[in-house]
Structure formats: structure tokens, C-alpha cells
Amino acid sequence: MSLLLLVDLDGVVYRGSEPVPGVAGLLAALASHGAEVVYVTNNSMHYRADYVTRLAAMGCPVSGDRVVSSSRATALHIERHEPGIHRVLTLGASGLDRELRDVGVDVVTAGHAATRMHQEGIDGWAAAVAPDAVVTGLDPALTYLRIAAAADCIRAGARFIATNRDPVYPTERGLRPGAGSIAAALEATTGVTPLSIGKPEPHLFELAAEAVGRSPKDAIVIGDGIATDLAGAKAIGARSVLMLTGIATQADVDALPPDQRPDTVAASAEELSAALEGFAK
């Protein structure tokens, strides 16, 4: 059976704006020999077509159905497993809105609801016209009223779904609050814990494997995050390669208990190639 590779993006395929040397070419070569390559990321802000453009420019094998962000996975989860959700209040960026609309969900943004709250003197539930769910991601234009709108809807009974619970978001200017910080604020004020779709929860990996008709247990997860990629791989019973090209270091790996360590580590595209050859034997 061909390799199924669930590949993280930032820290594996690229670091910020720069490609990780050799990885795109390796993935292209593996795909040409039958490997299934699906990209998985907790980043909730961007639409999958934007990733296709960026990855293709780097020489990666990619198509729209082979990019599963936490926003895309959330949309697929709602489409397949939440038949009662038709209207959603989103607290996030435009990529999240587009992914949800692609599966037929009626989207009202927290920004729109907040404007109505301010102008009409109504609460968030009324401003959002009684949504079935609140879906949170990373909202770079976050305001107090946007949080208030989402909180009003959750208190009124809307399902609370978080694309991911990453507490921080790495940028070229340092760490910024992540989508998980927004979800945590809503949890604190409503007392409701969201369903989280992104890594390390199994949902994103399961939906990524489903995208190519495979079981997640067939996968090899390639990522640079111990708390996200590695923990997610353990959650679905998949094999894993922890890349040392991003945030994880060998010292981090050495500090893990034996049962929590990756199957192997790789510090370069060459080492990743050798690791995958070992899995294929």
C-alpha cells in the first residue's frame, strides 16, 4: 500500500516565508511514486486555495482537496457530523468564513453582529439571528463586542466549536495570541468547553485521511510540534516523524518519556527521506 503522509506546513514545508530546503522536492518525488500527500495545519485564517498557490510555487505536489486546515476540517466536520447546524456565527478570519460557506453553511461574522449590537442596542444572539453554532478561529481584528456577540450566542444555546486551541501563533515578529486564546476567553465567560477540531485532537487528522479515502491509522504524520503533531499522531495510532526544522529540538525529544516519543526524528529533507524509506520497508 502506498504511503499516506499527513504533512504539517509551518516548520516542516516552510518557516515563515522561506521554504525548508529540499522538502518540496522530496514530497514531489514521493508523490510521483504513488505516495498520498495531504497537508494539515492548525492555522485557521487562510482559505485552502491560498495554500495551493503558495505550495505549488514551492514545487510541492498539491491540489485543493489535499489541504486540510483546521478551518476546512471544521467545515467538513459540520457537514458530515452536525446535521442540525445550518447557521453559524464565526469569530475568525475570512478563510474560516469561506470554508464554512463552501459546505453550505449560512455564515454571519462576529464583526457584523458586533456592528448591529452597537447600532441597534440588541444582544449578540439577536444580532446574529439565532445561530446554531459559534465557530472560533484566530481573529486578527478581535474586539470586545465580537467576543460579547459570540458569548451571547453560546449562552443562548449555540453549539461551541473551536477550529483549534493553540494558545500562541508564531510570527516573524515573535509569538502572538493564538486561536486558543480566543476560545479560552469564551470558555471563561460562558463556562462552556468547546469541541476542538484541530491538532492534537484526532478530528483534523481523521478528516485529512478521509480526503483520500484512507484510514488515519495508515498515516505517517510529519510535523514539528510535540504538543500538536506528535500528540495528534499518538491519538490516532499513526506513525510519526518529528522534524527538527521548526520549533522542536533534540533536547525536547530526549526529555519525553519513551512512550511519548516519535517513531523517528529528522533534521533535514535528507534525513526525512531516509526515515520514510525505513517505513516503506
C-alpha positions in Angstrom: 0.0 0.0 0.0 1.2 3.5 -0.8 2.5 5.8 1.9 -0.1 8.2 3.4 1.8 11.3 4.5 0.0 13.9 6.7 2.3 16.8 6.5 2.3 19.9 8.7 3.2 23.2 7.0 5.0 25.8 9.1 8.2 24.4 10.4 8.1 21.5 8.0 7.5 22.7 4.5 8.4 26.3 5.2 9.5 28.5 8.0 7.6 31.8 7.8 8.2 33.0 4.2 11.1 30.7 3.5 10.9 27.1 2.2 12.7 24.4 4.3 15.4 23.3 1.9 14.7 20.1 -0.1 11.3 19.2 1.4 9.1 20.3 -1.5 11.3 18.3 -3.9 11.2 15.3 -1.7 7.4 15.4 -1.4 7.1 15.8 -5.2 9.3 12.8 -5.8 7.4 10.7 -3.3 4.0 11.7 -4.9 5.4 10.8 -8.3 6.0 7.3 -6.9 2.5 6.9 -5.5 2.6 8.5 -2.1 -0.6 10.3 -0.9 0.5 13.7 0.4 -2.1 15.7 2.4 -1.2 18.9 4.2 -2.6 19.6 7.6 -2.3 22.8 9.6 -4.0 24.3 12.6 -3.8 27.8 11.1 -7.5 28.8 10.7 -7.1 32.1 8.9 -6.5 31.2 5.3 -8.6 29.6 2.6 -7.2 26.4 1.1 -6.8 27.9 -2.4 -4.3 30.3 -0.9 -2.2 27.3 0.4 -2.4 25.7 -3.0 -1.0 28.7 -4.7 1.8 29.0 -2.2 2.7 25.3 -2.1 2.6 25.0 -5.9 5.0 27.9 -6.2 7.5 26.0 -4.0 7.2 22.9 -6.1 5.1 20.8 -3.7 2.5 18.3 -5.1 -0.8 19.9 -4.1 -4.5 20.3 -5.0 -7.4 21.8 -3.2 -8.6 18.5 -1.7 -5.1 17.8 -0.3 -5.0 20.8 2.0 -6.9 20.4 5.3 -6.6 23.4 7.6 -8.4 23.5 10.9 -11.0 25.7 9.2 -11.5 23.2 6.4 -11.7 20.3 8.9 -14.2 22.2 11.0 -16.4 22.8 7.9 -16.2 19.1 6.9 -17.0 18.1 10.5 -20.1 20.2 10.5 -21.1 19.0 7.0 -20.7 15.3 7.9 -21.4 15.1 11.6 -23.6 18.1 12.7 -26.8 17.9 10.7 -28.5 20.4 13.0 -26.1 23.2 12.2 -27.2 25.5 9.4 -26.3 29.0 10.6 -23.0 29.8 12.3 -21.6 32.9 14.0 -17.8 33.0 13.1 -15.2 34.6 15.3 -12.2 34.4 13.0 -10.7 35.4 9.7 -12.1 35.3 6.1 -10.6 31.9 5.4 -12.8 30.4 8.0 -15.9 32.0 6.6 -15.1 30.8 3.1 -14.5 27.2 4.2 -17.9 27.1 6.0 -19.8 28.7 3.1 -18.3 26.1 0.8 -20.2 23.3 2.6 -23.4 25.3 2.5 -23.4 26.8 6.0 -25.0 30.3 6.4 -22.3 32.4 8.0 -22.7 35.6 10.0 -19.5 37.1 11.2 -18.9 38.4 14.7 -17.9 41.7 13.2 -21.3 42.1 11.6 -23.1 41.0 14.7 -21.0 43.5 16.8 -21.9 46.3 14.5 -25.6 45.5 14.9 -25.2 45.3 18.7 -23.6 48.8 18.7 -26.0 50.4 16.3 -29.3 48.8 17.3 -28.8 48.2 21.0 -29.5 44.5 20.8 -27.7 41.5 22.2 -25.4 39.2 20.2 -28.0 36.4 19.8 -30.4 38.7 18.2 -27.7 40.4 16.1 -26.6 37.1 14.7 -30.2 35.9 14.1 -30.1 32.9 16.4 -27.2 30.8 15.0 -27.0 27.1 15.6 -23.3 27.3 16.4 -20.4 29.6 17.2 -17.1 28.7 15.5 -13.9 30.3 16.6 -10.5 30.7 15.0 -7.9 33.3 15.0 -9.4 36.8 14.5 -6.7 39.5 14.0 -9.4 42.2 14.2 -10.7 41.0 17.5 -12.8 43.4 19.6 -14.6 43.3 22.9 -18.0 43.4 21.2 -17.1 40.5 18.9 -16.3 38.3 22.0 -19.6 39.6 23.6 -21.6 38.6 20.5 -20.1 35.1 20.5 -20.6 34.7 24.2 -24.3 35.8 24.0 -24.9 33.1 21.4 -23.2 30.4 23.4 -25.2 31.3 26.5 -28.3 31.1 24.4 -27.6 27.5 23.5 -25.5 27.7 20.3 -23.0 24.9 19.9 -19.4 26.0 20.6 -16.8 24.7 18.2 -13.1 25.8 18.1 -11.1 25.3 15.0 -8.1 24.8 17.3 -6.8 25.6 20.8 -3.3 26.7 20.0 -2.5 29.3 22.8 0.1 31.1 20.7 0.6 32.0 17.0 4.2 32.2 15.9 5.0 35.1 13.5 8.2 36.6 12.2 7.9 39.3 14.9 7.5 36.8 17.7 4.7 35.0 19.4 1.1 36.4 19.2 -2.1 35.1 20.9 -3.4 32.1 19.1 -6.9 30.9 18.3 -6.9 29.0 21.6 -6.7 32.3 23.5 -9.9 33.4 21.9 -11.6 30.1 22.7 -10.3 30.3 26.2 -11.8 33.8 26.7 -15.2 32.5 25.6 -14.9 29.4 27.8 -14.1 31.6 30.8 -17.1 33.9 30.3 -19.6 31.2 29.4 -18.5 28.2 31.3 -18.9 26.1 28.2 -16.0 24.0 26.8 -15.8 23.9 23.0 -15.4 20.9 20.7 -11.9 21.4 19.3 -11.2 20.1 15.8 -7.5 20.9 15.3 -4.4 19.1 16.5 -3.8 17.4 18.9 -7.4 16.3 18.8 -7.9 13.5 16.3 -10.6 15.1 14.1 -8.3 17.1 11.8 -6.1 14.0 11.0 -9.2 11.8 10.6 -10.7 14.2 8.1 -7.4 14.6 6.3 -7.1 10.8 5.8 -10.8 10.6 4.7 -10.0 13.2 2.0 -8.0 10.4 0.2 -10.2 7.5 1.3 -7.7 6.2 3.8 -7.7 5.3 7.5 -5.8 7.6 9.8 -4.0 4.6 11.2 -2.3 4.2 7.8 -0.7 7.6 8.1 2.7 8.9 8.8 2.4 12.2 10.5 5.3 14.6 9.7 5.4 17.6 11.9 7.5 19.8 14.2 5.2 20.2 17.2 5.4 17.8 20.1 2.1 19.0 21.7 0.2 19.1 18.4 1.6 16.9 15.6 3.2 14.3 17.8 0.4 14.1 20.3 -2.2 14.0 17.4 -0.3 11.2 15.8 -0.5 9.2 19.1 -4.2 10.0 19.4 -5.0 8.3 16.0 -2.5 5.5 16.3 -0.3 6.7 13.4 3.4 6.6 13.0 5.3 9.9 13.2 8.4 11.8 12.1 9.2 14.8 14.3 11.0 17.4 12.3 13.7 19.4 14.0 13.4 22.1 11.3 10.8 24.1 13.3 10.0 24.5 16.9 11.1 21.1 18.3 14.7 20.3 19.3 16.5 17.1 20.0 16.6 18.1 23.7 12.8 18.3 23.7 12.7 14.8 22.3 15.2 13.4 24.8 13.1 14.8 27.7 10.0 12.9 26.6 9.0 9.6 28.3 9.8 6.7 26.0 6.1 6.0 25.2 5.6 9.6 24.1 8.5 9.9 21.7 8.1 9.9 17.9 9.0 6.9 15.8 11.9 8.9 14.4 13.3 12.4 14.1 14.7 14.2 11.1 16.7 17.4 11.0 16.7 17.9 7.2 15.0 16.7 4.0 17.7 14.1 3.5 17.0 12.7 7.0 13.3 12.7 6.3 13.8 10.8 3.1 15.9 8.2 4.9 13.2 7.9 7.7 10.4 7.4 5.1 12.5 4.7 3.3 12.7 2.9 6.6 8.9 3.0 7.0 8.4 1.7 3.5 10.5 -1.5 4.1 
